[in-house]
Amino acid sequence: MRAPTPFEQRVYDTISKIPKGEVVTYGQLAKKLKSSPRAVGQALRRNPYAPQVPCHRVIKSDGTLGGYNGKMHSKKKIALLKKEGVRFVAGKVYCKKQVHW
């Protein structure tokens, strides 16, 4: 396994600040990092620290999950979010608390 790149480490450091029960979108995270949602997604796909570094708290802008550990719509991602109190309605994340940078 390779060490994270400086950009990947910035992503991991930033998402480490997302509180339990809250989510942020790939786009919001990309804007914060002055990057693109795709680059953020690729960094999260390689997250060697999951779930301690909570990439499961990053979702798509339409409220759907996106991926987790390189897999789409992972049951593990759903379980982690539910354990933190995040609710789902009609297959989408329903979270009153969303991180605002």
Secondary structure, DSSP 8 states (H G I E B T S, - for coil): -----HHHHHHHHHHTTS-TT-BEEHHHHHHHHTS-HHHHHHHHHT-TTTTTS-GGGEE-TTS---EETTEET-HHHHHHHHHTT-EEETTEEE-S-B---
